[in-house]
């Protein structure tokens, strides 16, 4: 993925008193303007499929695998290894390596943390909101679950309280899945992005 990082300015990094190396100024980047992320004419959501790589996605939407850097940059991804979802096989290999059989942690049965899930439904607006709170074991054990309805002047609000223990496997799986939804820049704006990106990187490199 050298093309992506070739755009970033370089800086001298002191290793020891008598030696130094050249490092990329990875912090020299700008956040996408709000319109790029929210305007459906400019970008749209895409769920990364199992086996997708930035190169594959770039080829799907831009017809050029070497424009993978646009996919990464549009989502502010600097480390594709950990900010891009692992494939099914790669994920399970990662779990087996991190939580080996016979090790101190059983990824499938040991609990990573506990959660309280509060779901609220407003009948007047027909809007459902969900809040998840990490709690400790004593709170989890004593927490009462169930559904309660409140009659307010604006209408009925129903609140449901639930709880769950999240295994290490589920925690890692949900962390991996959280990287799956990305923004794809409309191909019509690619040239504009390239010009703006190169200009800003050059300015940051001064």
N, C-alpha and C positions, 0 to 999 in steps of 0.2 A: 504494500500500500504506500509505496514511496511517493507517488505523485501527490497525494493528499498532504503529506508532511513537508514536501518540497516548498510548499507555499509559505510555511511558517518561517519567520526570521530566526537567526541563530544568535547565540550569545556564548561568551567564554565562561566555562564552568571550572572553577578551581578544585582540583582533586586533592593535591597535597601542596606543600610549600613550593615544590620544584616542578610540579606537573599540572597540566590543565587539559581540558578537552572542549570540543564544541558541542553545545547542547541546543536543542530546539526550544524556543520560547513558546511553549504550548499554551501559556496563559494569554498570549497575544491573539485573542480572537474576540469577535463581537457577537452579541446575542442577536438572533434573528429579530427583525422588526415584528411588532405584534401582528401586523397585517399579514405577514408571511405565514403565521401559524393559524390565524383565525379566519382569514378570507378563503372561502372554499374555491374561489376562482384561482387562487395562487397555490394553495396546497390542500392536500386531503389526507385522511388517515389511511394507513395500511397496516394490516396485521401480518407480521412476518410469518411465513410458512415454514414448517419443519424442513430443514435442508437449505433454506435461503441463506445466501451470503450477501454482503453489500454489493459485490460484483454482479450477482444474479439479479438482484433487485434493480440495479442500474441498467442492466441489459434489458430487463422487462419493460422499463418505463422510458429509457432514453436511447435504447438501441446501442449502447456503448458501455461495456463493462468497466472501462477505465474512468467512467464518471461516477464510480462508487463513492468518491470523496464528497460528491454533492449529497448523496444519501446520508453519509456520516455527518457532514457539516450542518445539514438542515436540522439534525436532531442533536447537535452539540455533542457528538460521540467522539471521544479521543482514544478510548481503549475498546476496540471492537471485541476483544477476547472476553471482556466481562460486562460490557454495556450492550452486547448483542445477545439475544437468547441462544442458549446452547441447543443443538438438535437433541432429539429424544435419546439417541445412542450416546452422544457426548455427555448429556446430562447424567445419565445413569452410570456412565464410567466415572464421572466426577464424584458422584455420591459414593460409589464403591471405593474410590481412592481416599476420599476424605473421611468416610465412616466405615472402615473395614470391618468385616465380620469378626467378632471376638474382641473388638476394640472397646474403649470405655463408653462409647455412645452407640446405641442402636438407633439408627436414623428413622426407623419405622415405628418404634414403640416409645422411645424416650421423648419427653415433652420439651420443646425449646422454650415456649412461653405460653401463657394463658391470655385469653381475650374475652372481653365483654362486648357484645354486639347489640347496639340499640337502634332499632328501626322505627321510624316515625312516619305515619301516613296521615296527610291532611286531606280530609274528604272534600273540603271546599275547593282546594286548588288541585286536588288529585296528584299531589307531589309526594314522592317517597324519598326520604333521606335516611342514610345509614351511617352510623358513627361506630368505629371500632376502637376500643381502649385496651391497652395492655395492662393486665392486672397481675397481682401476685397469687400464689397458691392458696393462702388462707382466704383471700377475697373471693377467689374462684369457688372454693368449697362452700362458702356461706351465701353466695349470690343466688337469689331467687329468680327464676326465669318465668316468663309468662307474658300475657297481653293485657293491657289496661286501656280503656277508652275514656277520653275526657270531652265533655260537652262544653265547648267554648262559644262565645257570642258569634264567632265567625263560622262555626260548624264543629264537627266531631274530629278529634285528633286521636289516632290510635297509636300507642307506643308498645312495641314488643321488645322484650329483653331476652337475649340468649347468651350462651357462653360456649367456649370450646377450648380444648387443649390442642395446641399446634405442635405436631411432631417436627423433628428436625428435617425429615424428608419434605413435609408439606411447606415448611418455612423456606427451604431452598427452592422448591418448585415454584412457589408464588413469587419469590424474588426473581427467578429466571423469567417467569411469565410477565412480570411487570415491565420487561424490556421489549415485549413483543409488539406493542402498538407504537408506530412511528408516523412521522409526517413525510409525505412525498411531495417535493416541489414540482409544480406544473412545468412541463418541458418548455413552455413558452417563456419562462422566466430564468432559464438556466444561464443564458448568455449574460443577462443583467447581473445575476448572482456572481458569476465568475469575475466580471469586471470589478464589482464592488469589493469582493473578497480579496483579490490581488492588490487592489489599491490600499485597502485597510491594512493588510499584512505588511505591505511595503512601508507604510507610515509608521507602523508599530516597530518595524525593524530599525528605524533611524535612531 
